[in-house]
Amino acid sequence: MGDEENVGETPLEHGRGGIMHAVALGCALALALGGIGAAAWRLGIGQLAPQPTAVAAAVAATREGTLEPMDPFIANLGDEDGRRYLKATIQVEFYDSIVPPEFHRRLPQARDMLLTLFSSKTFADVRTPQGKAVLREEIVNRLNTVLNEDAVKAIYFTEFIVQ
């Protein structure tokens, strides 16, 4: 009975359907690969070498300056009752790989400015992460003012206690 179904077909007609399916599959595959390739090209995937200016900017952004520790600060906070105090130890990061000589010469002025800054703050000013971030910016600005140049990149609290 199985032979009766294939009686009218020739082997050539049976093979033609397989070839058409293979051609259609090949076209669909080529179209899909072309779309993927166009998307990768558009997104910049597979570039052989990054742009030289991008490399220089990335190196400059990741270059770390030198860190210089400062002696701990202890200051009364500016709260009305005057019972709270702050103890903070900081490390200063400079843009250059060496500490500017002016920093060590001006250390007494820098400590004075920072002690004045700490004693002007209240507990509410420094208790939140946002308050500490503002304090960091103020410290960087004050240190750069003392040094008469933009030498200080950032400061890091290594100890921060309010009691």
DSSP file with accessible surface (Angstrom, degrees, kcal/mol):
  #  RESIDUE AA STRUCTURE BP1 BP2  ACC     N-H-->O    O-->H-N    N-H-->O    O-->H-N    TCO  KAPPA ALPHA  PHI   PSI    X-CA   Y-CA   Z-CA
    1    1 A M    >>        0   0  182      0, 0.0     4,-0.7     0, 0.0     3,-0.5   0.000 360.0 360.0 360.0 -33.1    0.0    0.0    0.0
    2    2 A G  H 3>  +     0   0   48      1,-0.2     4,-0.6     2,-0.2     3,-0.5   0.825 360.0  57.0 -66.0 -26.1    2.9    2.3    0.7
    3    3 A D  H 34 S+     0   0  141      1,-0.2     3,-0.4     2,-0.2    -1,-0.2   0.808  96.1  63.9 -75.9 -25.2    4.0    1.9   -3.0
    4    4 A E  H X4 S+     0   0  138     -3,-0.5     3,-0.9     1,-0.2     4,-0.3   0.811  95.4  58.7 -70.5 -25.9    0.7    3.0   -4.3
    5    5 A E  H 3< S+     0   0  156     -4,-0.7     3,-0.3    -3,-0.5    -1,-0.2   0.858 107.8  44.4 -73.4 -32.2    1.1    6.5   -2.9
    6    6 A N  T 3< S+     0   0   99     -4,-0.6     3,-0.5    -3,-0.4    -1,-0.2   0.270  82.0 105.7 -97.0  15.7    4.4    7.3   -4.8
    7    7 A V  S <  S+     0   0  115     -3,-0.9    -1,-0.2     1,-0.2    -2,-0.1   0.917  81.6  42.0 -66.5 -40.7    3.2    5.9   -8.1
    8    8 A G  S    S+     0   0   70     -3,-0.3     2,-0.3    -4,-0.3    -1,-0.2   0.622  98.2  90.0 -85.8  -9.0    2.7    9.2   -9.9
    9    9 A E        -     0   0   96     -3,-0.5    -3,-0.0    -4,-0.1     3,-0.0  -0.646  62.8-148.0 -93.4 143.8    5.8   10.9   -8.6
   10   10 A T     >  -     0   0   66     -2,-0.3     4,-1.8     1,-0.1     3,-0.3  -0.713  29.4-112.4 -98.4 159.0    9.2   10.9  -10.4
   11   11 A P  H  > S+     0   0  119      0, 0.0     4,-1.8     0, 0.0     5,-0.2   0.853 116.9  57.9 -59.8 -30.8   12.4   11.0   -8.4
   12   12 A L  H  > S+     0   0  121      1,-0.2     4,-1.5     2,-0.2    -3,-0.0   0.920 105.0  48.7 -67.6 -40.9   13.2   14.4   -9.8
   13   13 A E  H  > S+     0   0  106     -3,-0.3     4,-1.0     1,-0.2    -1,-0.2   0.887 110.1  52.2 -67.2 -36.0    9.9   15.9   -8.5
   14   14 A H  H  X S+     0   0  140     -4,-1.8     4,-0.8     1,-0.2     3,-0.2   0.904 111.7  46.4 -67.1 -38.4   10.6   14.4   -5.0
   15   15 A G  H  X S+     0   0   35     -4,-1.8     4,-1.9     1,-0.2    -1,-0.2   0.773 100.1  68.2 -75.8 -26.8   14.1   16.0   -4.9
   16   16 A R  H  X S+     0   0  147     -4,-1.5     4,-2.2     1,-0.2    -1,-0.2   0.898  97.0  52.8 -63.5 -38.0   12.9   19.4   -6.1
   17   17 A G  H  X S+     0   0   32     -4,-1.0     4,-2.0    -3,-0.2    -1,-0.2   0.901 108.6  50.5 -65.5 -37.6   11.0   20.1   -2.9
   18   18 A G  H  X S+     0   0   45     -4,-0.8     4,-2.1     2,-0.2    -1,-0.2   0.893 110.3  49.2 -67.6 -38.8   14.1   19.3   -0.8
   19   19 A I  H  X S+     0   0  109     -4,-1.9     4,-2.6     2,-0.2     5,-0.2   0.926 110.1  51.0 -67.8 -41.7   16.2   21.7   -2.9
   20   20 A M  H  X S+     0   0  124     -4,-2.2     4,-2.4     1,-0.2    -2,-0.2   0.904 110.5  49.2 -63.6 -39.7   13.6   24.5   -2.6
   21   21 A H  H  X S+     0   0  143     -4,-2.0     4,-2.6     2,-0.2    -1,-0.2   0.909 111.1  49.7 -66.1 -39.7   13.5   24.0    1.2
   22   22 A A  H  X S+     0   0   61     -4,-2.1     4,-2.5     2,-0.2    -2,-0.2   0.911 111.8  48.0 -65.8 -41.1   17.3   24.1    1.3
   23   23 A V  H  X S+     0   0   85     -4,-2.6     4,-2.5     2,-0.2    -2,-0.2   0.933 113.1  48.0 -65.5 -43.0   17.5   27.3   -0.7
   24   24 A A  H  X S+     0   0   60     -4,-2.4     4,-2.4    -5,-0.2    -2,-0.2   0.921 112.6  48.7 -64.5 -41.3   14.8   29.0    1.4
   25   25 A L  H  X S+     0   0  125     -4,-2.6     4,-2.4     1,-0.2    -1,-0.2   0.915 110.9  50.6 -65.0 -41.1   16.6   27.9    4.6
   26   26 A G  H  X S+     0   0   39     -4,-2.5     4,-2.5     2,-0.2    -2,-0.2   0.908 111.0  48.6 -63.0 -42.1   19.9   29.3    3.2
   27   27 A C  H  X S+     0   0   83     -4,-2.5     4,-2.4     2,-0.2    -2,-0.2   0.913 111.9  48.7 -65.0 -42.7   18.3   32.6    2.3
   28   28 A A  H  X S+     0   0   56     -4,-2.4     4,-2.4     2,-0.2    -2,-0.2   0.914 112.3  48.8 -64.1 -40.7   16.7   32.9    5.8
   29   29 A L  H  X S+     0   0  107     -4,-2.4     4,-2.6     2,-0.2     5,-0.2   0.923 111.5  48.8 -65.3 -43.4   20.0   32.1    7.4
   30   30 A A  H  X S+     0   0   65     -4,-2.5     4,-2.3     1,-0.2    -2,-0.2   0.905 111.7  50.0 -63.7 -39.7   21.9   34.7    5.3
   31   31 A L  H  X S+     0   0  138     -4,-2.4     4,-2.2     2,-0.2    -2,-0.2   0.924 111.8  47.6 -64.8 -43.2   19.3   37.3    6.1
   32   32 A A  H  X S+     0   0   54     -4,-2.4     4,-2.4     2,-0.2    -2,-0.2   0.934 113.0  47.6 -65.3 -44.8   19.5   36.6    9.8
   33   33 A L  H  X S+     0   0  107     -4,-2.6     4,-2.6     1,-0.2    -1,-0.2   0.892 110.6  52.9 -64.3 -37.4   23.3   36.7    9.8
   34   34 A G  H  X S+     0   0   44     -4,-2.3     4,-2.5    -5,-0.2    -1,-0.2   0.913 109.5  48.8 -63.5 -41.2   23.2   39.9    7.8
   35   35 A G  H  X S+     0   0   44     -4,-2.2     4,-2.3     2,-0.2    -2,-0.2   0.922 112.4  47.6 -64.6 -42.0   20.9   41.5   10.4
   36   36 A I  H  X S+     0   0  114     -4,-2.4     4,-2.5     2,-0.2    -2,-0.2   0.928 112.5  49.6 -65.3 -42.4   23.1   40.4   13.3
   37   37 A G  H  X S+     0   0   39     -4,-2.6     4,-2.5     2,-0.2    -2,-0.2   0.913 110.6  49.7 -63.5 -41.3   26.2   41.7   11.5
   38   38 A A  H  X S+     0   0   57     -4,-2.5     4,-2.5     2,-0.2    -1,-0.2   0.915 111.7  48.7 -64.8 -40.4   24.5   45.1   10.8
   39   39 A A  H  X S+     0   0   51     -4,-2.3     4,-2.1     2,-0.2     6,-0.2   0.922 111.9  48.9 -65.9 -40.9   23.5   45.4   14.5
   40   40 A A  H  X>S+     0   0   30     -4,-2.5     5,-2.2     2,-0.2     4,-0.8   0.917 112.3  48.4 -65.3 -41.5   27.0   44.5   15.7
   41   41 A W  H ><5S+     0   0  206     -4,-2.5     3,-0.7     1,-0.2    -2,-0.2   0.928 111.1  50.7 -63.5 -41.5   28.6   47.0   13.3
   42   42 A R  H 3<5S+     0   0  204     -4,-2.5    -1,-0.2     1,-0.2    -2,-0.2   0.869 112.6  45.8 -65.4 -36.3   26.1   49.7   14.4
   43   43 A L  H 3<5S-     0   0  133     -4,-2.1    -1,-0.2    -5,-0.2    -2,-0.2   0.547 114.0-117.3 -84.1  -8.4   26.9   49.0   18.1
   44   44 A G  T X<5 +     0   0   26     -4,-0.8     3,-0.9    -3,-0.7     2,-0.3   0.682  57.9 156.9  82.6  17.1   30.7   49.0   17.5
   45   45 A I  T 3 < +     0   0  116     -5,-2.2    -1,-0.3     1,-0.2    -2,-0.1  -0.572  60.0  26.1 -77.3 135.8   31.2   45.4   18.5
   46   46 A G  T 3  S+     0   0   69     -2,-0.3    -1,-0.2     1,-0.3     2,-0.2   0.634  75.0 160.2  90.5  15.2   34.2   43.8   17.0
   47   47 A Q    <   -     0   0  125     -3,-0.9    -1,-0.3     1,-0.1    -6,-0.0  -0.486  37.5-140.6 -67.2 141.2   36.4   46.8   16.5
   48   48 A L  S    S+     0   0  179      1,-0.2    -1,-0.1    -2,-0.2    -2,-0.0   0.908  79.6   9.5 -72.8 -43.0   40.0   45.8   16.2
   49   49 A A  S    S-     0   0   69     -3,-0.0    -1,-0.2     0, 0.0     2,-0.0  -0.999  77.4-119.2-140.8 137.9   41.5   48.7   18.1
   50   50 A P        -     0   0   85      0, 0.0     5,-0.0     0, 0.0    -2,-0.0  -0.293  47.5 -83.4 -69.8 161.6   40.0   51.4   20.2
   51   51 A Q     >  -     0   0  119      1,-0.1     4,-1.8     2,-0.0     3,-0.3  -0.368  34.8-128.1 -63.1 140.3   40.4   55.1   19.3
   52   52 A P  H  > S+     0   0  100      0, 0.0     4,-2.2     0, 0.0     5,-0.2   0.875 108.8  53.2 -60.9 -36.1   43.7   56.5   20.6
   53   53 A T  H  > S+     0   0  113      1,-0.2     4,-2.1     2,-0.2     5,-0.2   0.876 107.1  52.2 -68.6 -33.2   42.0   59.5   22.2
   54   54 A A  H  > S+     0   0   52     -3,-0.3     4,-2.2     2,-0.2    -1,-0.2   0.889 109.4  49.7 -68.2 -37.6   39.7   57.1   24.1
   55   55 A V  H  X S+     0   0   70     -4,-1.8     4,-2.5     2,-0.2     5,-0.2   0.940 111.1  48.7 -66.1 -44.6   42.7   55.2   25.4
   56   56 A A  H  X S+     0   0   61     -4,-2.2     4,-2.3     1,-0.2    -2,-0.2   0.913 112.3  48.5 -63.1 -40.8   44.5   58.3   26.6
   57   57 A A  H  X S+     0   0   62     -4,-2.1     4,-2.2     2,-0.2    -1,-0.2   0.904 111.4  50.0 -66.9 -38.5   41.3   59.6   28.3
   58   58 A A  H  X S+     0   0   56     -4,-2.2     4,-1.7     2,-0.2    -2,-0.2   0.910 111.6  48.1 -67.5 -39.3   40.8   56.2   30.0
   59   59 A V  H  X S+     0   0   90     -4,-2.5     4,-1.1     1,-0.2    -2,-0.2   0.927 112.5  48.7 -66.9 -42.2   44.4   56.1   31.2
   60   60 A A  H  < S+     0   0   60     -4,-2.3     3,-0.2    -5,-0.2    -1,-0.2   0.885 111.2  50.6 -65.1 -36.7   44.2   59.6   32.5
   61   61 A A  H  < S+     0   0   76     -4,-2.2    -1,-0.2     1,-0.2    -2,-0.2   0.833 115.1  41.9 -71.6 -31.1   40.9   58.9   34.3
   62   62 A T  H  < S+     0   0  105     -4,-1.7     2,-0.3    -5,-0.2    -1,-0.2   0.544  85.1 114.4 -94.0  -7.1   42.2   55.8   36.1
   63   63 A R     <  -     0   0  150     -4,-1.1     2,-0.4    -3,-0.2    -3,-0.0  -0.477  58.9-145.3 -66.6 127.8   45.6   57.3   37.0
   64   64 A E        -     0   0  156     -2,-0.3     2,-0.1     1,-0.0    31,-0.1  -0.774   4.5-143.4 -99.0 139.0   45.8   57.5   40.7
   65   65 A G        -     0   0   10     -2,-0.4    32,-0.2     1,-0.1    30,-0.2  -0.287  37.0 -78.9 -85.2 179.3   47.7   60.2   42.5
   66   66 A T        -     0   0   41     30,-2.2    28,-2.5    32,-0.1     2,-0.4  -0.472  39.6-133.9 -80.7 151.4   49.6   59.7   45.7
   67   67 A L  E     -A   93   0A  82     26,-0.2    26,-0.2    -2,-0.1    32,-0.1  -0.896  17.4-170.6-106.8 137.5   47.9   59.5   49.1
   68   68 A E  E     -A   92   0A  47     24,-2.5    24,-2.9    -2,-0.4     2,-0.1  -0.985  15.7-139.6-128.6 119.6   49.2   61.4   52.1
   69   69 A P  E     -A   91   0A  74      0, 0.0     2,-0.3     0, 0.0    22,-0.2  -0.470  13.3-152.4 -76.3 150.5   47.8   60.7   55.6
   70   70 A M        -     0   0   11     20,-2.2    20,-0.3    -2,-0.1     3,-0.1  -0.887  28.2 -96.6-115.8 154.3   47.1   63.6   58.0
   71   71 A D        -     0   0  115     -2,-0.3    19,-0.2     1,-0.1    17,-0.1  -0.297  57.7 -83.4 -63.1 153.1   47.1   63.4   61.8
   72   72 A P        -     0   0   60      0, 0.0     2,-0.4     0, 0.0    17,-0.2  -0.207  40.2-138.5 -60.3 149.4   43.6   62.9   63.4
   73   73 A F  E     -B   88   0A   1     15,-3.4    15,-2.4    -3,-0.1     2,-0.4  -0.920  16.3-173.5-108.1 136.2   41.4   65.8   63.9
   74   74 A I  E     +B   87   0A 108     -2,-0.4     2,-0.3    13,-0.2    13,-0.2  -0.994  18.4 159.4-128.4 122.3   39.3   66.3   67.1
   75   75 A A  E     -B   86   0A  11     11,-2.5    11,-3.4    -2,-0.4     2,-0.3  -0.998  41.7-114.6-143.7 144.9   36.9   69.2   67.2
   76   76 A N  E     -B   85   0A 109     -2,-0.3     9,-0.3     9,-0.3    45,-0.1  -0.606  39.7-122.4 -72.4 137.3   33.7   70.2   69.1
   77   77 A L        -     0   0    6      7,-2.6    45,-0.2    -2,-0.3     7,-0.2  -0.442  19.3-113.3 -79.2 159.8   30.7   70.3   66.8
   78   78 A G        +     0   0   41     43,-3.6    44,-0.2    40,-0.4    -1,-0.1   0.124  66.7 137.3 -83.3  23.2   28.7   73.5   66.5
   79   79 A D    >   -     0   0   35     42,-0.3     3,-0.8     5,-0.2     5,-0.1  -0.323  65.7-114.4 -65.6 154.3   25.6   72.1   68.1
   80   80 A E  T 3  S+     0   0  206      1,-0.3    -1,-0.1     2,-0.1    -2,-0.0   0.865 115.3  49.5 -61.4 -38.0   23.9   74.4   70.6
   81   81 A D  T 3  S-     0   0  101      1,-0.1    -1,-0.3     0, 0.0    -3,-0.1   0.709  95.5-144.4 -78.2 -16.5   24.6   72.3   73.6
   82   82 A G    <   +     0   0   42     -3,-0.8    -2,-0.1     1,-0.1    -1,-0.1   0.720  64.4 117.2  66.5  22.3   28.3   71.9   72.7
   83   83 A R        +     0   0  203     -7,-0.1     2,-0.3     2,-0.0    -1,-0.1   0.552  51.2  81.5-100.6  -9.0   28.4   68.4   74.0
   84   84 A R        -     0   0   92     -7,-0.2    -7,-2.6    -5,-0.1     2,-0.3  -0.765  55.1-173.8-100.7 146.7   29.2   66.5   70.7
   85   85 A Y  E     -B   76   0A  82     78,-2.2    78,-2.4    -2,-0.3     2,-0.4  -0.931  14.7-137.6-135.4 162.4   32.6   66.2   69.2
   86   86 A L  E     -BC  75 162A   2    -11,-3.4   -11,-2.5    -2,-0.3     2,-0.5  -0.951   8.8-168.5-120.4 133.9   34.0   64.8   66.0
   87   87 A K  E     +BC  74 161A  65     74,-3.0    74,-3.2    -2,-0.4     2,-0.4  -0.994  19.8 170.0-119.9 122.5   37.1   62.7   65.5
   88   88 A A  E     -BC  73 160A   0    -15,-2.4   -15,-3.4    -2,-0.5     2,-0.4  -0.997  20.7-167.4-136.4 136.9   38.2   62.3   61.9
   89   89 A T  E     - C   0 159A  20     70,-2.4    69,-2.9    -2,-0.4    70,-1.5  -0.990  20.5-174.5-119.4 132.1   41.3   60.9   60.2
   90   90 A I  E     - C   0 157A   0     -2,-0.4   -20,-2.2   -20,-0.3     2,-0.4  -0.877  22.1-148.8-127.8 157.7   41.7   61.6   56.6
   91   91 A Q  E     -AC  69 156A  58     65,-2.2    65,-2.4    -2,-0.3     2,-0.5  -0.989  20.5-141.9-121.0 136.6   44.0   60.8   53.7
   92   92 A V  E     -AC  68 155A   0    -24,-2.9   -24,-2.5    -2,-0.4     2,-0.5  -0.852   8.2-155.0-102.3 128.0   44.5   63.3   51.0
   93   93 A E  E     -AC  67 154A   9     61,-3.2    60,-2.8    -2,-0.5    61,-1.6  -0.906  11.2-159.1-103.5 129.0   44.8   62.2   47.3
   94   94 A F  E     - C   0 152A   1    -28,-2.5    58,-0.2    -2,-0.5   -29,-0.1  -0.684  24.5-125.6-102.5 158.3   46.7   64.4   45.0
   95   95 A Y  S    S+     0   0  109     56,-2.2    -1,-0.1    -2,-0.2    57,-0.1   0.882  92.8  64.8 -67.8 -38.7   46.5   64.6   41.2
   96   96 A D  S    S-     0   0   91     55,-0.3   -30,-2.2     2,-0.2    -2,-0.3  -0.365  91.0-116.5 -83.9 167.1   50.3   64.1   40.8
   97   97 A S  S    S+     0   0  100    -32,-0.2     2,-0.3    -2,-0.1   -30,-0.1   0.526  99.2  54.9 -81.2  -4.4   52.3   61.1   41.8
   98   98 A I  S    S-     0   0  116    -32,-0.1    -2,-0.2     0, 0.0   -32,-0.1  -0.940  92.2-107.8-125.8 153.3   54.2   63.1   44.4
   99   99 A V        -     0   0   27     -2,-0.3    -2,-0.1   -32,-0.1     5,-0.1  -0.614  42.7-111.0 -76.0 129.7   53.0   65.3   47.2
  100  100 A P    >>  -     0   0   12      0, 0.0     3,-1.6     0, 0.0     4,-0.7  -0.398  18.7-132.0 -60.8 135.3   53.4   68.9   46.4
  101  101 A P  H 3> S+     0   0   81      0, 0.0     4,-1.5     0, 0.0     3,-0.4   0.829 105.2  67.1 -59.0 -28.3   56.1   70.4   48.7
  102  102 A E  H 3> S+     0   0   43      1,-0.2     4,-2.1     2,-0.2     5,-0.1   0.807  89.6  65.8 -62.4 -28.6   53.8   73.3   49.4
  103  103 A F  H <4 S+     0   0    4     -3,-1.6    -1,-0.2     1,-0.2     7,-0.2   0.933 103.7  43.0 -60.9 -46.5   51.5   70.9   51.3
  104  104 A H  H >< S+     0   0   97     -4,-0.7     3,-0.7    -3,-0.4    -1,-0.2   0.862 114.2  51.2 -70.7 -33.7   54.0   70.2   54.0
  105  105 A R  H 3< S+     0   0  162     -4,-1.5    -1,-0.2     1,-0.2    -2,-0.2   0.834 116.7  40.6 -69.5 -32.4   55.0   73.9   54.3
  106  106 A R  T 3X S+     0   0   79     -4,-2.1     4,-2.4    -5,-0.2    -1,-0.2   0.210  79.9 113.2-100.6  13.1   51.3   74.9   54.6
  107  107 A L  H <> S+     0   0   51     -3,-0.7     4,-2.9     1,-0.2     5,-0.3   0.898  75.0  52.8 -57.8 -41.5   50.2   72.0   56.9
  108  108 A P  H  > S+     0   0   93      0, 0.0     4,-2.3     0, 0.0    -1,-0.2   0.929 111.8  46.2 -61.4 -40.9   49.5   74.3   59.9
  109  109 A Q  H  > S+     0   0   84      2,-0.2     4,-2.5     1,-0.2    -2,-0.2   0.905 113.1  50.3 -65.8 -39.5   47.3   76.5   57.8
  110  110 A A  H  X S+     0   0    3     -4,-2.4     4,-2.3     2,-0.2     5,-0.2   0.940 111.3  47.5 -64.6 -44.9   45.5   73.5   56.3
  111  111 A R  H  X S+     0   0   58     -4,-2.9     4,-2.8     1,-0.2     5,-0.2   0.908 111.7  51.3 -63.2 -40.4   44.9   72.0   59.8
  112  112 A D  H  X S+     0   0  100     -4,-2.3     4,-2.3    -5,-0.3    -1,-0.2   0.938 110.7  47.8 -61.9 -45.9   43.6   75.3   61.1
  113  113 A M  H  X S+     0   0   56     -4,-2.5     4,-2.0     1,-0.2    -1,-0.2   0.892 114.3  46.9 -63.0 -38.6   41.2   75.7   58.2
  114  114 A L  H  X S+     0   0    0     -4,-2.3     4,-3.0     2,-0.2    -2,-0.2   0.897 110.3  51.2 -74.0 -37.3   39.9   72.1   58.6
  115  115 A L  H  X S+     0   0   58     -4,-2.8     4,-2.3     2,-0.2    -2,-0.2   0.913 111.3  49.2 -63.7 -39.5   39.5   72.4   62.4
  116  116 A T  H  X S+     0   0   71     -4,-2.3     4,-0.9    -5,-0.2    -2,-0.2   0.911 112.1  49.0 -63.7 -41.4   37.5   75.6   61.8
  117  117 A L  H >X S+     0   0    3     -4,-2.0     3,-0.7    -5,-0.2     4,-0.6   0.943 111.5  48.4 -63.3 -48.3   35.4   73.8   59.2
  118  118 A F  H >< S+     0   0    0     -4,-3.0     3,-1.2     1,-0.2   -40,-0.4   0.907 110.2  51.2 -60.4 -42.0   34.8   70.8   61.5
  119  119 A S  H 3< S+     0   0   53     -4,-2.3    -1,-0.2     1,-0.3    -2,-0.2   0.692 103.7  59.7 -73.9 -13.3   33.7   72.9   64.5
  120  120 A S  H << S+     0   0   73     -4,-0.9    -1,-0.3    -3,-0.7    -2,-0.2   0.619  91.8  88.8 -85.0 -11.2   31.3   74.8   62.3
  121  121 A K    <<  -     0   0   27     -3,-1.2   -43,-3.6    -4,-0.6   -42,-0.3  -0.533  66.3-145.3 -87.5 151.5   29.4   71.6   61.5
  122  122 A T     >  -     0   0   37    -45,-0.2     4,-1.3   -44,-0.2     3,-0.5  -0.666  31.4-104.5-105.1 168.3   26.5   70.2   63.5
  123  123 A F  H >> S+     0   0   60      1,-0.2     4,-1.4    -2,-0.2     3,-0.5   0.907 123.0  54.9 -58.3 -40.5   25.7   66.6   64.2
  124  124 A A  H 34 S+     0   0   62      1,-0.2     4,-0.4     2,-0.2    -1,-0.2   0.829 104.3  56.1 -63.1 -30.7   22.8   66.9   61.7
  125  125 A D  H 34 S+     0   0   74     -3,-0.5    -1,-0.2     1,-0.2    -2,-0.2   0.841 118.6  28.7 -69.4 -34.0   25.2   68.2   59.0
  126  126 A V  H << S+     0   0    1     -4,-1.3    -2,-0.2    -3,-0.5    -1,-0.2   0.450  96.4  84.5-112.3   0.6   27.6   65.2   59.2
  127  127 A R  S  < S+     0   0  149     -4,-1.4    -1,-0.1    -5,-0.2    -3,-0.1   0.774  82.3  65.4 -80.3 -22.1   25.5   62.2   60.3
  128  128 A T  S  > S-     0   0   41     -4,-0.4     4,-2.1     1,-0.1     5,-0.2  -0.596  87.0-118.0 -98.3 158.9   24.2   61.2   56.8
  129  129 A P  H  > S+     0   0   98      0, 0.0     4,-2.1     0, 0.0     5,-0.1   0.883 118.1  53.4 -59.6 -35.8   26.3   59.9   53.8
  130  130 A Q  H  > S+     0   0  136      1,-0.2     4,-2.2     2,-0.2     5,-0.2   0.899 107.1  51.3 -66.0 -38.5   25.2   63.1   51.9
  131  131 A G  H  > S+     0   0   12      1,-0.2     4,-2.3     2,-0.2    -1,-0.2   0.896 109.6  49.4 -64.2 -39.2   26.5   65.2   54.7
  132  132 A K  H  X S+     0   0   50     -4,-2.1     4,-2.5     2,-0.2    -1,-0.2   0.874 109.0  53.0 -67.2 -36.4   29.8   63.5   54.6
  133  133 A A  H  X S+     0   0   38     -4,-2.1     4,-2.0     2,-0.2    -2,-0.2   0.914 109.7  47.9 -65.0 -41.1   30.0   63.9   50.8
  134  134 A V  H  X S+     0   0   70     -4,-2.2     4,-2.3     2,-0.2    -2,-0.2   0.922 111.0  51.5 -64.0 -42.6   29.4   67.7   51.2
  135  135 A L  H  X S+     0   0    1     -4,-2.3     4,-2.5     1,-0.2    -2,-0.2   0.910 107.1  53.7 -61.5 -40.5   32.1   67.8   54.0
  136  136 A R  H  X S+     0   0   91     -4,-2.5     4,-2.5     1,-0.2    -1,-0.2   0.931 109.2  48.1 -58.4 -47.9   34.5   66.0   51.6
  137  137 A E  H  X S+     0   0  128     -4,-2.0     4,-2.5     1,-0.2    -1,-0.2   0.900 111.3  50.5 -61.2 -41.5   34.0   68.6   48.9
  138  138 A E  H  X S+     0   0   60     -4,-2.3     4,-2.4     2,-0.2    -1,-0.2   0.894 109.9  50.5 -65.0 -38.0   34.5   71.4   51.4
  139  139 A I  H  X S+     0   0    0     -4,-2.5     4,-2.7     2,-0.2     5,-0.2   0.937 110.6  48.8 -64.8 -46.0   37.7   69.8   52.7
  140  140 A V  H  X S+     0   0   21     -4,-2.5     4,-2.5     1,-0.2     5,-0.2   0.939 112.4  49.0 -59.0 -45.5   39.1   69.5   49.1
  141  141 A N  H  X S+     0   0   98     -4,-2.5     4,-1.9     1,-0.2    -1,-0.2   0.912 112.5  47.5 -62.1 -42.4   38.1   73.1   48.3
  142  142 A R  H  X S+     0   0   78     -4,-2.4     4,-2.3     2,-0.2    -1,-0.2   0.907 111.8  49.4 -67.0 -41.6   39.8   74.4   51.5
  143  143 A L  H  X S+     0   0    2     -4,-2.7     4,-2.2     1,-0.2    -2,-0.2   0.917 111.2  49.3 -65.1 -41.0   43.0   72.4   51.0
  144  144 A N  H  X>S+     0   0   14     -4,-2.5     5,-1.4    -5,-0.2     4,-0.8   0.859 109.4  53.7 -65.3 -32.8   43.2   73.7   47.4
  145  145 A T  H ><5S+     0   0   88     -4,-1.9     3,-0.6    -5,-0.2    -2,-0.2   0.928 109.1  47.8 -65.0 -43.9   42.7   77.2   48.7
  146  146 A V  H 3<5S+     0   0   14     -4,-2.3    -2,-0.2     1,-0.2    -1,-0.2   0.903 115.0  45.5 -63.1 -39.7   45.6   76.8   51.1
  147  147 A L  H 3<5S-     0   0    7     -4,-2.2    -1,-0.2     2,-0.2    -2,-0.2   0.563 102.0-133.9 -81.7  -9.1   47.8   75.4   48.4
  148  148 A N  T <<5S+     0   0  126     -4,-0.8     2,-0.3    -3,-0.6    -3,-0.2   0.794  78.1  68.4  59.2  28.0   46.8   78.1   45.9
  149  149 A E  S   <S-     0   0   95     -5,-1.4     2,-1.6    -6,-0.2     3,-0.4  -0.972  95.0 -99.1-162.0 163.7   46.3   75.4   43.2
  150  150 A D  S    S+     0   0  130     -2,-0.3   -55,-0.1     1,-0.2    -6,-0.1  -0.573  71.1 129.4 -88.3  75.0   44.1   72.5   42.3
  151  151 A A        +     0   0    6     -2,-1.6   -56,-2.2   -57,-0.1     2,-0.5   0.729  46.6  82.0 -98.9 -26.1   46.5   69.8   43.6
  152  152 A V  E     +C   94   0A   0     -3,-0.4   -58,-0.3   -58,-0.2     3,-0.1  -0.717  48.3 177.7 -89.8 123.2   44.0   67.9   45.8
  153  153 A K  E     -     0   0A  71    -60,-2.8     2,-0.3    -2,-0.5   -59,-0.2   0.873  62.9 -27.4 -87.7 -46.1   41.9   65.4   43.9
  154  154 A A  E     -C   93   0A  24    -61,-1.6   -61,-3.2   -14,-0.1     2,-0.3  -0.977  50.9-132.8-160.8 165.8   39.9   63.8   46.8
  155  155 A I  E     -C   92   0A   2     -2,-0.3     2,-0.4   -63,-0.2   -63,-0.2  -0.959  15.0-154.8-127.6 153.1   40.0   63.0   50.5
  156  156 A Y  E     -C   91   0A 106    -65,-2.4   -65,-2.2    -2,-0.3     2,-0.6  -0.993  14.2-133.7-129.4 130.6   39.1   59.8   52.2
  157  157 A F  E     +C   90   0A  34     -2,-0.4   -67,-0.2   -67,-0.2     3,-0.1  -0.734  24.3 173.7 -80.4 123.0   37.9   59.4   55.7
  158  158 A T  E    S+     0   0A  85    -69,-2.9     2,-0.3    -2,-0.6   -68,-0.2   0.560  77.8  19.2-101.9 -12.9   39.8   56.5   57.4
  159  159 A E  E     +C   89   0A  66    -70,-1.5   -70,-2.4    -3,-0.1    -1,-0.4  -0.944  64.4 170.6-153.9 134.1   38.2   57.3   60.7
  160  160 A F  E     +C   88   0A  46     -2,-0.3     2,-0.4   -72,-0.2   -72,-0.2  -0.843   9.4 165.3-150.4 104.1   35.0   59.2   61.4
  161  161 A I  E     -C   87   0A  73    -74,-3.2   -74,-3.0    -2,-0.3     2,-0.5  -0.988  13.7-173.1-127.4 130.7   33.5   59.2   64.9
  162  162 A V  E      C   86   0A  38     -2,-0.4   -76,-0.2   -76,-0.2    -2,-0.0  -0.990 360.0 360.0-120.0 129.8   30.9   61.6   66.3
  163  163 A Q              0   0  126    -78,-2.4   -78,-2.2    -2,-0.5    -2,-0.0  -0.965 360.0 360.0-135.3 360.0   30.1   61.3   70.0
